[in-house]
């Protein structure tokens, strides 16, 4: 009796179908894991930004000033701008262009280190400094706790759409 070695076409087809099924089932898990890593990296900046804004707000509160007056988008130009002044942050807030100058002061006065933006986003998220008096939308309060800063995904991410840093330093994630 002659014995054949090798695989039959049917055996090869079954192996290919099983391999394809494994790939199809693993792609969503990979995408979710990748999105989670991107969110966690952006969350690090959210925490740094939240602490920096709270520190700046604390300095301003001593002079009876607030920052920001309205929702402000964190942009690369903020870290490249300059106040051209040795004035205190309270004195900067008193100027006509005080809100813009305080955005520059976040970086210039080293409340916050430089950020590696990609265009106007960081890791695909846009960051907002929420109004000191309370905000709405992505800057809305959560269970009565004011949102200090927020981030919102600019991609079609289905898992991690936004995050908020609240006044009590907790982080809320939105899907």
C-alpha positions in Angstrom: 0.0 0.0 0.0 1.3 3.4 -1.0 0.9 6.2 1.6 0.5 9.8 0.5 2.3 12.6 2.4 1.2 16.2 2.6 -2.2 18.0 3.1 -5.3 17.6 1.1 -7.0 20.7 -0.4 -9.9 20.3 2.2 -7.4 20.3 5.1 -5.8 23.5 3.8 -9.1 25.1 3.3 -10.1 24.4 6.9 -6.9 25.8 8.2 -7.3 29.0 6.2 -11.0 29.4 7.4 -9.9 29.0 11.0 -7.1 31.5 10.6 -9.4 34.0 9.0 -11.9 33.6 11.8 -9.2 34.3 14.4 -8.1 37.5 12.6 -11.7 38.7 12.2 -12.4 38.2 15.9 -9.1 39.8 17.1 -9.3 43.1 15.0 -12.0 44.8 17.2 -10.1 43.8 20.4 -6.9 45.3 18.9 -8.7 48.5 17.9 -10.2 48.9 21.3 -6.8 48.3 23.0 -5.2 50.8 20.7 -7.9 53.4 21.5 -7.5 52.8 25.2 -3.8 53.4 25.1 -4.3 56.7 23.1 -7.0 57.7 25.7 -4.7 57.0 28.6 -1.9 59.0 27.0 -4.2 61.9 26.5 -5.6 61.5 30.0 -2.1 62.2 31.3 -2.2 65.6 29.6 -5.8 66.1 30.9 -4.5 65.7 34.5 -1.5 67.9 34.0 -3.7 70.6 32.3 -6.3 70.3 35.1 -3.7 70.8 37.8 -2.1 73.7 35.9 -5.4 75.5 35.4 -6.4 74.9 39.0 -3.1 76.4 40.2 -3.5 79.4 37.9 -7.1 79.8 39.1 -6.0 79.7 42.7 -3.4 82.4 42.0 -6.0 84.5 40.3 -8.6 84.0 43.0 -6.4 85.9 45.4 -6.8 89.0 43.2 -10.5 88.4 42.7 -10.1 87.3 39.0 -11.4 84.3 37.1 -9.9 82.3 34.2 -11.3 81.5 31.7 -14.5 83.6 31.3 -15.7 81.3 28.5 -14.8 77.9 27.2 -11.3 78.1 25.7 -9.7 75.6 23.3 -6.0 74.7 24.1 -4.0 75.5 21.0 -0.4 75.3 19.9 -0.3 79.1 19.6 -0.9 79.3 23.4 2.5 77.7 24.1 4.3 79.8 21.5 2.7 83.1 22.6 4.3 85.5 25.1 2.9 87.9 27.7 5.9 90.3 27.1 5.5 91.2 30.7 6.7 90.6 34.2 3.2 91.5 35.5 1.5 89.0 37.9 -1.2 86.8 36.5 -3.7 89.0 38.4 -2.4 92.1 36.6 -2.5 90.2 33.2 -6.1 89.3 33.9 -7.0 92.9 34.3 -6.0 93.8 30.8 -8.3 94.0 27.8 -6.6 90.9 26.3 -6.2 89.3 29.7 -7.9 86.0 28.7 -5.4 85.5 25.8 -2.5 86.5 28.0 -3.5 84.0 30.7 -3.5 81.3 28.1 0.1 82.2 27.2 0.9 82.4 30.9 0.0 78.7 31.4 3.1 77.8 29.5 5.3 80.9 29.9 5.0 80.9 33.7 5.5 77.2 33.7 2.2 76.1 35.1 2.3 73.5 32.2 5.2 72.1 30.2 5.2 72.3 26.4 2.9 69.8 24.6 3.8 67.9 21.4 0.7 68.8 19.4 -0.2 67.1 16.1 -1.9 70.0 14.3 -4.3 71.4 16.9 -4.8 68.1 18.7 -2.9 65.8 21.1 -3.3 62.1 20.4 -6.4 62.9 18.4 -8.1 64.8 21.2 -9.0 68.5 21.4 -8.6 70.0 24.9 -10.8 72.7 26.4 -10.3 74.9 29.5 -13.7 75.2 31.0 -15.2 78.4 32.3 -14.5 79.2 35.9 -18.2 79.9 36.5 -19.3 76.5 35.0 -19.8 75.2 31.5 -22.0 73.1 29.3 -21.5 70.4 26.6 -18.1 68.8 27.0 -17.5 71.2 29.9 -20.7 70.4 31.8 -20.5 69.7 35.5 -20.9 66.1 36.8 -23.0 65.4 39.8 -22.7 69.1 40.8 -18.9 69.1 40.5 -17.5 71.7 38.2 -15.4 70.6 35.2 -12.0 72.3 35.1 -10.7 71.0 31.7 -12.1 68.5 29.2 -10.9 66.6 26.1 -12.9 65.4 23.2 -11.9 62.9 20.5 -11.7 64.3 17.0 -11.7 60.9 15.3 -14.5 58.4 14.8 -13.5 56.6 18.0 -16.3 54.5 19.3 -14.9 53.7 22.7 -13.4 56.8 24.4 -15.1 59.9 23.1 -14.3 62.4 25.8 -12.9 62.9 29.3 -13.3 65.5 32.0 -11.1 66.6 34.9 -13.3 67.8 37.7 -12.7 70.3 40.4 -12.3 67.5 43.0 -9.5 66.0 40.7 -11.5 63.0 39.6 -11.6 62.0 36.0 -14.8 61.1 34.1 -14.6 59.2 30.9 -17.4 59.4 28.3 -18.3 56.9 25.6 
